[in-house]
Amino acid sequence: LTDHDRVYVARNELPDNLVNAFVAREDEDFFEHGGIVYSSIIRSICRNLTTLSYAQGASTITMQLARNCYELGGKTLDRKVLEMAVARRIEGKYSKDEILTAYLNRIYFGQQCYGIAQAADLYFGKKVADLTLAECATLAGLVRGPSIYNPVYSPEAAAKVRNATLERMFECEFITQEQLWQGNRWRWLVNGKLGPVLIPFWSFPVSWETWIAVTSRREPPAFL
């Protein structure tokens, strides 16, 4: 599962917020299933038959890793079956931590950037261990569409997908409501430029006056 041509980040160097962001965004049952969520596969097939398309993939993190490692591209039924078979073999041979670590070290983050180490350095100029909650959520959202949610070229889209990821983390009880609020309003630094603030006003019980005052500042206010 390891690609020796890339910078490898060990499991103990991956922040919990990063792991939780990817699990919440990509595969919330990752630590419970055996590589395949059959109910999701059935729902995906039904939707695809209804729309006569292949828009719904229902791939778990293990299935995504299988597709990445063995170049199982293409949206055909036989490729999906092969992907599921390889995922089952991976689950039988490796631990969940090994699978997740391999996944984060191999996936594509845009701009010819593969693996979490390159992504952390390219977008935020940091080591993986130093990523903030908001930055972890941004990278977790980025992999869904690297060209769409790129924080360098599409900062507002990146902020929206970051917020959506934080909402999922909150729903999965990985973060508190206060952390959700902090992450939503945090202005990251990308290539020396501050990112935008896009805060859902329902995320935290504050007045409009407080919300406006907070979003106009570059540093977190005293009460956060």
VEXTORBA-128500 format. One record per atom (N, C-alpha, C): residue number from 0; atom name; z, x, y. Coordinates in pm, whole numbers, plus 50000, padded with zeros to 5 digits. Atoms other than C-alpha are relative to their C-alpha. Example, Ala and Ser with C-alpha at 12.3 -4.5 7.8 and 13.67 -1.06 7.14 Angstrom:
2
ATOM   pos   site      up    east   north
ATOM     0      N   50000   50089   49881
ATOM     0     CA   50780   51230   49550
ATOM     0      C   50000   50090   50120
ATOM     1      N   49994   49918   49881
ATOM     1     CA   50714   51367   49894
ATOM     1      C   50073   49923   50109
END
This chain:
224
ATOM   pos   site      up    east   north
ATOM     0      N   50000   50081   49878
ATOM     0     CA   50000   50000   50000
ATOM     0      C   50000   50084   50127
ATOM     1      N   49988   49913   49882
ATOM     1     CA   50044   50299   50233
ATOM     1      C   49866   50063   50034
ATOM     2      N   50120   49932   49951
ATOM     2     CA   49756   50425   50444
ATOM     2      C   50044   50130   50064
ATOM     3      N   49949   49871   49956
ATOM     3     CA   49822   50796   50486
ATOM     3      C   49929   50052   50124
ATOM     4      N   50072   49956   49880
ATOM     4     CA   49574   50825   50775
ATOM     4      C   50063   49944   50127
ATOM     5      N   49937   50062   49884
ATOM     5     CA   49805   50624   51004
ATOM     5      C   50145   50043   50013
ATOM     6      N   49858   49971   49979
ATOM     6     CA   50144   50684   51160
ATOM     6      C   50082   49894   49928
ATOM     7      N   49923   50093   50083
ATOM     7     CA   50392   50530   50920
ATOM     7      C   50139   49983   50057
ATOM     8      N   49865   50032   49951
ATOM     8     CA   50709   50356   51040
ATOM     8      C   50079   49945   49883
ATOM     9      N   49918   50043   50112
ATOM     9     CA   50983   50321   50779
ATOM     9      C   50073   49870   50033
ATOM    10      N   49933   50129   49981
ATOM    10     CA   51168   49994   50728
ATOM    10      C   50122   50011   50090
ATOM    11      N   49878   49987   49919
ATOM    11     CA   51490   50125   50885
ATOM    11      C   49972   50031   50147
ATOM    12      N   50040   49977   49862
ATOM    12     CA   51295   50203   51203
ATOM    12      C   49943   49874   50066
ATOM    13      N   50055   50125   49948
ATOM    13     CA   51167   49846   51242
ATOM    13      C   50114   49913   50055
ATOM    14      N   49894   50085   49945
ATOM    14     CA   51385   49640   51481
ATOM    14      C   50004   49863   49932
ATOM    15      N   49987   50133   50061
ATOM    15     CA   51522   49315   51340
ATOM    15      C   49919   49897   50077
ATOM    16      N   50078   50096   49919
ATOM    16     CA   51359   49129   51631
ATOM    16      C   49852   50004   49965
ATOM    17      N   50141   49987   50036
ATOM    17     CA   51020   49264   51526
ATOM    17      C   49974   49932   49865
ATOM    18      N   50013   50062   50132
ATOM    18     CA   51065   49161   51163
ATOM    18      C   50009   49848   50012
ATOM    19      N   49981   50144   49986
ATOM    19     CA   51194   48819   51262
ATOM    19      C   49886   49933   50075
ATOM    20      N   50112   50056   49923
ATOM    20     CA   50911   48765   51512
ATOM    20      C   49879   49978   49909
ATOM    21      N   50116   50014   50089
ATOM    21     CA   50644   48826   51246
ATOM    21      C   50026   49896   49891
ATOM    22      N   49968   50100   50101
ATOM    22     CA   50823   48619   50984
ATOM    22      C   49992   49860   50059
ATOM    23      N   50003   50132   49936
ATOM    23     CA   50869   48328   51226
ATOM    23      C   49858   49957   50033
ATOM    24      N   50136   50032   49956
ATOM    24     CA   50510   48346   51347
ATOM    24      C   49902   49985   49884
ATOM    25      N   50102   49994   50104
ATOM    25     CA   50323   48423   51028
ATOM    25      C   50041   49936   49868
ATOM    26      N   49963   50039   50137
ATOM    26     CA   50533   48323   50726
ATOM    26      C   50152   49980   49992
ATOM    27      N   49855   50019   49989
ATOM    27     CA   50878   48171   50776
ATOM    27      C   50071   49996   49865
ATOM    28      N   49940   50001   50134
ATOM    28     CA   50936   48140   50399
ATOM    28      C   49976   50130   49924
ATOM    29      N   50038   49873   50062
ATOM    29     CA   50841   48502   50333
ATOM    29      C   50102   50050   49900
ATOM    30      N   49896   49945   50087
ATOM    30     CA   51174   48600   50179
ATOM    30      C   50036   49908   49884
ATOM    31      N   49970   50095   50106
ATOM    31     CA   51180   48294   49952
ATOM    31      C   49886   49983   49898
ATOM    32      N   50112   50028   50091
ATOM    32     CA   50829   48258   49805
ATOM    32      C   49959   50123   49920
ATOM    33      N   50048   49892   50085
ATOM    33     CA   50653   48467   49543
ATOM    33      C   49864   50052   50038
ATOM    34      N   50128   49950   49951
ATOM    34     CA   50354   48555   49756
ATOM    34      C   49904   49890   50038
ATOM    35      N   50088   50113   49974
ATOM    35     CA   50193   48212   49769
ATOM    35      C   50085   49877   50027
ATOM    36      N   49936   50129   49975
ATOM    36     CA   50306   47884   49924
ATOM    36      C   49899   49894   49961
ATOM    37      N   50101   50089   50056
ATOM    37     CA   50120   47632   49712
ATOM    37      C   49983   49872   50081
ATOM    38      N   50011   50121   49918
ATOM    38     CA   50201   47334   49934
ATOM    38      C   49912   50024   50121
ATOM    39      N   50085   49965   49885
ATOM    39     CA   50038   47513   50228
ATOM    39      C   49854   50013   49959
ATOM    40      N   50137   49986   50052
ATOM    40     CA   49734   47597   50017
ATOM    40      C   49936   49863   49981
ATOM    41      N   50052   50135   50022
ATOM    41     CA   49694   47231   49919
ATOM    41      C   49967   49932   50132
ATOM    42      N   50026   50059   49867
ATOM    42     CA   49728   47116   50282
ATOM    42      C   49877   50062   50063
ATOM    43      N   50115   49930   49944
ATOM    43     CA   49475   47379   50386
ATOM    43      C   49869   49950   49939
ATOM    44      N   50120   50048   50068
ATOM    44     CA   49223   47265   50124
ATOM    44      C   49963   49859   50048
ATOM    45      N   50024   50137   49954
ATOM    45     CA   49263   46901   50230
ATOM    45      C   49942   49998   50141
ATOM    46      N   50051   49995   49862
ATOM    46     CA   49209   46987   50598
ATOM    46      C   49858   50054   50003
ATOM    47      N   50134   49941   50001
ATOM    47     CA   48908   47203   50521
ATOM    47      C   49896   49903   49944
ATOM    48      N   50092   50099   50055
ATOM    48     CA   48752   46930   50309
ATOM    48      C   49975   49888   50100
ATOM    49      N   50013   50107   49900
ATOM    49     CA   48816   46674   50583
ATOM    49      C   49908   50041   50114
ATOM    50      N   50078   49953   49885
ATOM    50     CA   48661   46889   50856
ATOM    50      C   49870   50069   49958
ATOM    51      N   50119   49929   50053
ATOM    51     CA   48395   47046   50629
ATOM    51      C   49989   50139   50059
ATOM    52      N   49998   49864   49945
ATOM    52     CA   48501   47388   50754
ATOM    52      C   50103   50081   49922
ATOM    53      N   49898   49914   50062
ATOM    53     CA   48722   47681   50659
ATOM    53      C   50093   50050   50110
ATOM    54      N   49918   49961   49886
ATOM    54     CA   48944   47679   50966
ATOM    54      C   50144   50030   49960
ATOM    55      N   49862   49983   50042
ATOM    55     CA   49277   47658   50778
ATOM    55      C   50007   50098   49884
ATOM    56      N   49992   49898   50104
ATOM    56     CA   49363   47972   50578
ATOM    56      C   50126   49994   49917
ATOM    57      N   49870   50012   50069
ATOM    57     CA   49734   47923   50485
ATOM    57      C   50040   50128   49928
ATOM    58      N   49966   49873   50064
ATOM    58     CA   49773   48294   50403
ATOM    58      C   50142   50043   50035
ATOM    59      N   49868   49942   49978
ATOM    59     CA   50123   48433   50358
ATOM    59      C   49983   50145   50045
ATOM    60      N   50005   49859   49962
ATOM    60     CA   50212   48782   50480
ATOM    60      C   49951   50084   49882
ATOM    61      N   50044   49925   50118
ATOM    61     CA   50162   48909   50124
ATOM    61      C   49851   49982   49976
ATOM    62      N   50144   50024   50016
ATOM    62     CA   49818   48747   50104
ATOM    62      C   49921   50073   50107
ATOM    63      N   50067   49925   49893
ATOM    63     CA   49724   48900   50439
ATOM    63      C   49996   50149   49966
ATOM    64      N   49995   49860   50041
ATOM    64     CA   49835   49240   50308
ATOM    64      C   49898   50027   49889
ATOM    65      N   50097   49985   50108
ATOM    65     CA   49628   49192   49993
ATOM    65      C   49858   50006   50055
ATOM    66      N   50134   50003   49940
ATOM    66     CA   49321   49106   50202
ATOM    66      C   49971   50129   50077
ATOM    67      N   50016   49879   49918
ATOM    67     CA   49380   49408   50426
ATOM    67      C   49984   50124   49913
ATOM    68      N   50001   49882   50085
ATOM    68     CA   49444   49662   50149
ATOM    68      C   49874   50012   49916
ATOM    69      N   50111   49999   50096
ATOM    69     CA   49159   49560   49921
ATOM    69      C   49872   49941   50057
ATOM    70      N   50120   50046   49929
ATOM    70     CA   48908   49442   50182
ATOM    70      C   49945   49870   49940
ATOM    71      N   50040   50129   50056
ATOM    71     CA   48901   49087   50053
ATOM    71      C   49959   49906   50113
ATOM    72      N   50049   50082   49890
ATOM    72     CA   48710   48950   50349
ATOM    72      C   49913   49886   49950
ATOM    73      N   50087   50111   50035
ATOM    73     CA   48496   48641   50357
ATOM    73      C   50078   49874   49973
ATOM    74      N   49930   50127   50013
ATOM    74     CA   48595   48276   50370
ATOM    74      C   49933   49915   49891
ATOM    75      N   50053   50075   50113
ATOM    75     CA   48497   48158   50025
ATOM    75      C   50114   49972   49903
ATOM    76      N   49895   50040   50092
ATOM    76     CA   48699   47990   49753
ATOM    76      C   50032   50110   49900
ATOM    77      N   49974   49896   50099
ATOM    77     CA   48655   48273   49503
ATOM    77      C   50076   50117   50062
ATOM    78      N   49925   49894   49933
ATOM    78     CA   48778   48527   49761
ATOM    78      C   50145   49959   50021
ATOM    79      N   49863   50047   49981
ATOM    79     CA   49082   48312   49832
ATOM    79      C   50078   50005   49869
ATOM    80      N   49935   49994   50131
ATOM    80     CA   49162   48286   49460
ATOM    80      C   50034   50145   49965
ATOM    81      N   49976   49858   50027
ATOM    81     CA   49127   48665   49426
ATOM    81      C   50114   50051   50088
ATOM    82      N   49894   49962   49907
ATOM    82     CA   49349   48712   49732
ATOM    82      C   50136   49954   49948
ATOM    83      N   49876   50053   50054
ATOM    83     CA   49617   48492   49573
ATOM    83      C   50043   50079   49877
ATOM    84      N   49968   49925   50121
ATOM    84     CA   49598   48683   49244
ATOM    84      C   50055   50139   50034
ATOM    85      N   49954   49867   49957
ATOM    85     CA   49636   49020   49418
ATOM    85      C   50138   49989   50065
ATOM    86      N   49871   50021   49935
ATOM    86     CA   49925   48883   49626
ATOM    86      C   50111   49987   49896
ATOM    87      N   49901   50016   50106
ATOM    87     CA   50108   48781   49308
ATOM    87      C   50033   50135   49935
ATOM    88      N   49976   49869   50060
ATOM    88     CA   50064   49131   49164
ATOM    88      C   50081   50089   50094
ATOM    89      N   49923   49922   49903
ATOM    89     CA   50193   49289   49485
ATOM    89      C   50146   49957   49999
ATOM    90      N   49863   50051   50002
ATOM    90     CA   50500   49064   49479
ATOM    90      C   50074   50044   49874
ATOM    91      N   49936   49959   50124
ATOM    91     CA   50566   49164   49119
ATOM    91      C   50033   50148   49995
ATOM    92      N   49983   49855   50006
ATOM    92     CA   50549   49536   49193
ATOM    92      C   50087   50055   50113
ATOM    93      N   49929   49947   49883
ATOM    93     CA   50705   49578   49540
ATOM    93      C   50108   49904   50049
ATOM    94      N   49895   50082   49940
ATOM    94     CA   51017   49456   49718
ATOM    94      C   49947   49933   50127
ATOM    95      N   50041   50069   49877
ATOM    95     CA   50996   49222   50017
ATOM    95      C   49998   50098   50118
ATOM    96      N   49997   49902   49890
ATOM    96     CA   51095   49505   50251
ATOM    96      C   49880   50094   49994
ATOM    97      N   50116   49912   50015
ATOM    97     CA   50821   49728   50110
ATOM    97      C   49872   49928   50041
ATOM    98      N   50118   50079   49964
ATOM    98     CA   50563   49451   50151
ATOM    98      C   49990   49983   50151
ATOM    99      N   49999   50022   49855
ATOM    99     CA   50664   49373   50508
ATOM    99      C   49973   50129   50077
ATOM   100      N   50021   49870   49935
ATOM   100     CA   50674   49741   50602
ATOM   100      C   49854   50042   49991
ATOM   101      N   50142   49965   50017
ATOM   101     CA   50327   49802   50457
ATOM   101      C   49913   49913   50089
ATOM   102      N   50076   50094   49916
ATOM   102     CA   50195   49493   50637
ATOM   102      C   50001   50044   50146
ATOM   103      N   49988   49963   49859
ATOM   103     CA   50326   49604   50976
ATOM   103      C   49933   50134   50030
ATOM   104      N   50063   49869   49981
ATOM   104     CA   50186   49955   50926
ATOM   104      C   49849   49997   49983
ATOM   105      N   50144   50007   50026
ATOM   105     CA   49835   49831   50840
ATOM   105      C   49922   49903   50088
ATOM   106      N   50075   50106   49932
ATOM   106     CA   49747   49524   51047
ATOM   106      C   49937   50047   50131
ATOM   107      N   50079   49966   49881
ATOM   107     CA   49504   49530   51339
ATOM   107      C   50056   49932   50123
ATOM   108      N   49943   50051   49875
ATOM   108     CA   49635   49490   51693
ATOM   108      C   49901   50002   50117
ATOM   109      N   50099   49996   49893
ATOM   109     CA   49310   49519   51889
ATOM   109      C   49983   50139   50058
ATOM   110      N   50033   49873   49934
ATOM   110     CA   49151   49804   52086
ATOM   110      C   50003   50118   49903
ATOM   111      N   50006   49896   50103
ATOM   111     CA   49091   50006   51766
ATOM   111      C   50138   50050   49961
ATOM   112      N   49861   49964   50024
ATOM   112     CA   49465   50004   51709
ATOM   112      C   50048   49936   49869
ATOM   113      N   49953   50047   50130
ATOM   113     CA   49599   49977   51353
ATOM   113      C   50145   50045   49979
ATOM   114      N   49861   49967   50028
ATOM   114     CA   49967   49961   51266
ATOM   114      C   50090   49984   50121
ATOM   115      N   49904   50030   49894
ATOM   115     CA   50278   49885   51465
ATOM   115      C   50033   50120   50087
ATOM   116      N   49969   49881   49921
ATOM   116     CA   50336   50246   51576
ATOM   116      C   49897   50018   50111
ATOM   117      N   50105   49987   49900
ATOM   117     CA   50000   50266   51753
ATOM   117      C   50008   49888   50103
ATOM   118      N   49993   50115   49910
ATOM   118     CA   50045   49918   51899
ATOM   118      C   50113   50015   50102
ATOM   119      N   49885   49981   49911
ATOM   119     CA   50389   49993   52045
ATOM   119      C   49969   50106   50105
ATOM   120      N   50034   49891   49907
ATOM   120     CA   50257   50313   52201
ATOM   120      C   49889   49960   50096
ATOM   121      N   50115   50038   49917
ATOM   121     CA   49927   50169   52327
ATOM   121      C   50036   49899   50107
ATOM   122      N   49975   50109   49906
ATOM   122     CA   50057   49852   52489
ATOM   122      C   50125   50019   50085
ATOM   123      N   49875   49990   49927
ATOM   123     CA   50409   49949   52593
ATOM   123      C   50051   50142   50021
ATOM   124      N   49960   49861   49982
ATOM   124     CA   50428   50329   52576
ATOM   124      C   50136   50030   49941
ATOM   125      N   49869   49986   50061
ATOM   125     CA   50726   50309   52341
ATOM   125      C   49990   50032   49852
ATOM   126      N   49985   49993   50144
ATOM   126     CA   50844   50397   51995
ATOM   126      C   50037   49861   49949
ATOM   127      N   49975   50133   50055
ATOM   127     CA   50875   50098   51765
ATOM   127      C   50147   49959   50012
ATOM   128      N   49857   50030   49997
ATOM   128     CA   51254   50122   51755
ATOM   128      C   50050   49958   50137
ATOM   129      N   49957   50029   49863
ATOM   129     CA   51270   50083   52135
ATOM   129      C   49941   49870   50056
ATOM   130      N   50062   50123   49952
ATOM   130     CA   51072   49757   52161
ATOM   130      C   50106   49893   50031
ATOM   131      N   49911   50109   49965
ATOM   131     CA   51247   49469   52337
ATOM   131      C   49963   49874   49921
ATOM   132      N   50030   50128   50066
ATOM   132     CA   51264   49114   52202
ATOM   132      C   49867   49943   50048
ATOM   133      N   50124   50056   49945
ATOM   133     CA   50984   48999   52436
ATOM   133      C   49879   50079   49953
ATOM   134      N   50112   49918   50046
ATOM   134     CA   50763   49292   52336
ATOM   134      C   49971   49977   49852
ATOM   135      N   50018   50031   50142
ATOM   135     CA   50821   49222   51966
ATOM   135      C   49925   49868   49983
ATOM   136      N   50064   50132   50007
ATOM   136     CA   50723   48858   52020
ATOM   136      C   49854   50008   50045
ATOM   137      N   50137   49983   49951
ATOM   137     CA   50412   48965   52215
ATOM   137      C   49910   50058   49892
ATOM   138      N   50080   49936   50104
ATOM   138     CA   50290   49190   51933
ATOM   138      C   49982   49908   49879
ATOM   139      N   50012   50094   50111
ATOM   139     CA   50363   48925   51670
ATOM   139      C   49896   49892   50030
ATOM   140      N   50100   50099   49962
ATOM   140     CA   50152   48675   51864
ATOM   140      C   49861   50059   50012
ATOM   141      N   50128   49933   49977
ATOM   141     CA   49878   48929   51933
ATOM   141      C   49911   50001   49876
ATOM   142      N   50082   49983   50120
ATOM   142     CA   49766   48964   51570
ATOM   142      C   49919   49876   49964
ATOM   143      N   50078   50123   50026
ATOM   143     CA   49646   48600   51560
ATOM   143      C   49862   50006   50067
ATOM   144      N   50127   49988   49928
ATOM   144     CA   49372   48692   51808
ATOM   144      C   50005   50119   50094
ATOM   145      N   49986   49879   49919
ATOM   145     CA   49372   49054   51930
ATOM   145      C   49916   50003   50127
ATOM   146      N   50085   50001   49880
ATOM   146     CA   49086   48995   52174
ATOM   146      C   50039   49889   50097
ATOM   147      N   49962   50114   49917
ATOM   147     CA   49233   48668   52303
ATOM   147      C   50135   50022   50068
ATOM   148      N   49862   49986   49951
ATOM   148     CA   49601   48763   52345
ATOM   148      C   50036   50142   50039
ATOM   149      N   49978   49861   49960
ATOM   149     CA   49559   49122   52460
ATOM   149      C   50079   50005   50132
ATOM   150      N   49919   49998   49877
ATOM   150     CA   49838   49191   52716
ATOM   150      C   49942   50084   50112
ATOM   151      N   50065   49918   49895
ATOM   151     CA   49618   49443   52901
ATOM   151      C   49894   49919   50073
ATOM   152      N   50113   50071   49941
ATOM   152     CA   49312   49224   52957
ATOM   152      C   50024   49850   50020
ATOM   153      N   49970   50143   49988
ATOM   153     CA   49459   48875   52913
ATOM   153      C   50151   49977   50006
ATOM   154      N   49853   50006   49993
ATOM   154     CA   49822   48895   53032
ATOM   154      C   50058   49860   49996
ATOM   155      N   49946   50135   50002
ATOM   155     CA   49864   48522   53087
ATOM   155      C   49992   49939   49860
ATOM   156      N   50011   50049   50137
ATOM   156     CA   49735   48436   52739
ATOM   156      C   50103   50068   49911
ATOM   157      N   49900   49926   50078
ATOM   157     CA   49961   48708   52596
ATOM   157      C   50140   49945   50026
ATOM   158      N   49869   50057   49966
ATOM   158     CA   50260   48560   52781
ATOM   158      C   50019   49865   49931
ATOM   159      N   49990   50131   50066
ATOM   159     CA   50183   48215   52640
ATOM   159      C   50027   50014   49851
ATOM   160      N   49979   49984   50144
ATOM   160     CA   50161   48337   52281
ATOM   160      C   50135   50066   49973
ATOM   161      N   49865   49945   50010
ATOM   161     CA   50477   48543   52336
ATOM   161      C   50103   49889   50003
ATOM   162      N   49906   50112   49987
ATOM   162     CA   50659   48229   52448
ATOM   162      C   49998   49911   49877
ATOM   163      N   50012   50082   50120
ATOM   163     CA   50525   48034   52150
ATOM   163      C   50070   50067   49882
ATOM   164      N   49933   49926   50107
ATOM   164     CA   50651   48306   51916
ATOM   164      C   50152   49994   50017
ATOM   165      N   49856   50010   49973
ATOM   165     CA   50993   48303   52082
ATOM   165      C   50052   49861   49964
ATOM   166      N   49960   50137   50037
ATOM   166     CA   51006   47925   52038
ATOM   166      C   50014   49987   49848
ATOM   167      N   49991   50003   50147
ATOM   167     CA   50935   47969   51666
ATOM   167      C   50123   50076   49951
ATOM   168      N   49882   49923   50039
ATOM   168     CA   51207   48234   51642
ATOM   168      C   50127   49919   50024
ATOM   169      N   49885   50085   49969
ATOM   169     CA   51450   47993   51807
ATOM   169      C   50012   49888   49897
ATOM   170      N   50000   50108   50099
ATOM   170     CA   51350   47712   51570
ATOM   170      C   50046   50051   49863
ATOM   171      N   49958   49940   50127
ATOM   171     CA   51406   47948   51275
ATOM   171      C   50142   50056   50007
ATOM   172      N   49863   49955   49975
ATOM   172     CA   51750   48035   51422
ATOM   172      C   50014   50152   49991
ATOM   173      N   49995   49855   49993
ATOM   173     CA   51662   48404   51461
ATOM   173      C   50057   50047   50134
ATOM   174      N   49949   49966   49867
ATOM   174     CA   51756   48402   51831
ATOM   174      C   50074   49880   50058
ATOM   175      N   49926   50107   49931
ATOM   175     CA   51986   48203   52058
ATOM   175      C   49915   49942   50112
ATOM   176      N   50071   50060   49888
ATOM   176     CA   51878   47975   52340
ATOM   176      C   49999   50095   50120
ATOM   177      N   49995   49904   49889
ATOM   177     CA   51989   48240   52589
ATOM   177      C   49898   50111   49981
ATOM   178      N   50102   49899   50028
ATOM   178     CA   51771   48500   52419
ATOM   178      C   49859   49944   50019
ATOM   179      N   50128   50067   49978
ATOM   179     CA   51484   48252   52424
ATOM   179      C   49966   49999   50148
ATOM   180      N   50020   50003   49855
ATOM   180     CA   51526   48213   52798
ATOM   180      C   49968   50137   50055
ATOM   181      N   50023   49863   49954
ATOM   181     CA   51549   48587   52855
ATOM   181      C   49860   50047   49962
ATOM   182      N   50131   49954   50047
ATOM   182     CA   51241   48659   52645
ATOM   182      C   49886   49931   50071
ATOM   183      N   50105   50077   49933
ATOM   183     CA   51036   48384   52811
ATOM   183      C   49973   50050   50141
ATOM   184      N   50020   49963   49860
ATOM   184     CA   51095   48516   53162
ATOM   184      C   49988   50152   50020
ATOM   185      N   50005   49855   49983
ATOM   185     CA   51085   48889   53091
ATOM   185      C   49860   50047   50037
ATOM   186      N   50129   49947   49957
ATOM   186     CA   50806   49075   53272
ATOM   186      C   49981   50138   49941
ATOM   187      N   50020   49871   50065
ATOM   187     CA   50681   49351   53046
ATOM   187      C   49917   50093   50087
ATOM   188      N   50078   49900   49931
ATOM   188     CA   50523   49673   53167
ATOM   188      C   49890   50047   49907
ATOM   189      N   50116   49961   50080
ATOM   189     CA   50171   49729   53030
ATOM   189      C   49910   50088   50084
ATOM   190      N   50083   49906   49923
ATOM   190     CA   49978   50035   53145
ATOM   190      C   50045   50011   50146
ATOM   191      N   49946   49985   49866
ATOM   191     CA   50207   50059   53446
ATOM   191      C   49999   49875   50084
ATOM   192      N   50007   50125   49925
ATOM   192     CA   50156   49695   53549
ATOM   192      C   50096   49897   49940
ATOM   193      N   49910   50104   50046
ATOM   193     CA   50409   49414   53531
ATOM   193      C   49922   49879   49952
ATOM   194      N   50064   50119   50052
ATOM   194     CA   50305   49120   53315
ATOM   194      C   50049   49877   50073
ATOM   195      N   49965   50123   49930
ATOM   195     CA   50321   48759   53439
ATOM   195      C   50123   49933   49940
ATOM   196      N   49891   50082   50049
ATOM   196     CA   50615   48522   53406
ATOM   196      C   49947   49860   49978
ATOM   197      N   50043   50136   50034
ATOM   197     CA   50527   48199   53227
ATOM   197      C   50112   49935   49921
ATOM   198      N   49881   50053   50066
ATOM   198     CA   50843   48004   53149
ATOM   198      C   49991   49850   49985
ATOM   199      N   49989   50145   50017
ATOM   199     CA   50854   47658   52994
ATOM   199      C   50130   49953   50062
ATOM   200      N   49878   50037   49927
ATOM   200     CA   51100   47481   53222
ATOM   200      C   50102   49931   49911
ATOM   201      N   49905   50065   50089
ATOM   201     CA   51253   47301   52922
ATOM   201      C   50079   50099   49915
ATOM   202      N   49938   49904   50090
ATOM   202     CA   51366   47627   52759
ATOM   202      C   50149   50020   50024
ATOM   203      N   49860   49973   49969
ATOM   203     CA   51702   47641   52932
ATOM   203      C   50046   49902   50106
ATOM   204      N   49953   50101   49904
ATOM   204     CA   51917   47391   53123
ATOM   204      C   50040   50059   50135
ATOM   205      N   49972   49951   49866
ATOM   205     CA   51887   47526   53478
ATOM   205      C   49924   49913   50100
ATOM   206      N   50066   50078   49896
ATOM   206     CA   51786   47369   53807
ATOM   206      C   49867   50065   50038
ATOM   207      N   50126   49945   49952
ATOM   207     CA   51440   47409   53957
ATOM   207      C   50023   50113   50099
ATOM   208      N   49970   49896   49902
ATOM   208     CA   51599   47615   54239
ATOM   208      C   50032   50133   49931
ATOM   209      N   49965   49879   50074
ATOM   209     CA   51747   47860   53988
ATOM   209      C   49878   50058   49930
ATOM   210      N   50120   49956   50071
ATOM   210     CA   51424   47873   53789
ATOM   210      C   49906   50076   50093
ATOM   211      N   50089   49935   49903
ATOM   211     CA   51220   47961   54100
ATOM   211      C   50058   50133   50045
ATOM   212      N   49936   49877   49955
ATOM   212     CA   51475   48219   54210
ATOM   212      C   49991   50109   49893
ATOM   213      N   50003   49903   50109
ATOM   213     CA   51483   48388   53869
ATOM   213      C   49860   50056   49978
ATOM   214      N   50136   49956   50030
ATOM   214     CA   51106   48403   53817
ATOM   214      C   49938   50086   50110
ATOM   215      N   50053   49918   49891
ATOM   215     CA   51053   48573   54152
ATOM   215      C   50057   50142   49997
ATOM   216      N   49936   49869   50008
ATOM   216     CA   51267   48872   54046
ATOM   216      C   49942   50082   49887
ATOM   217      N   50053   49911   50103
ATOM   217     CA   51164   49176   53847
ATOM   217      C   50106   50037   49898
ATOM   218      N   49894   49966   50092
ATOM   218     CA   51503   49243   53689
ATOM   218      C   50076   49876   49956
ATOM   219      N   49924   50117   50045
ATOM   219     CA   51717   49005   53484
ATOM   219      C   50114   49970   50096
ATOM   220      N   49889   50035   49912
ATOM   220     CA   51968   48816   53700
ATOM   220      C   50133   50026   49932
ATOM   221      N   49869   49965   50050
ATOM   221     CA   52340   48875   53658
ATOM   221      C   50048   49908   49889
ATOM   222      N   49947   50092   50098
ATOM   222     CA   52400   48563   53451
ATOM   222      C   49932   50008   49865
ATOM   223      N   50069   49985   50130
ATOM   223     CA   52158   48670   53173
ATOM   223      C   50052   50127   49931
END
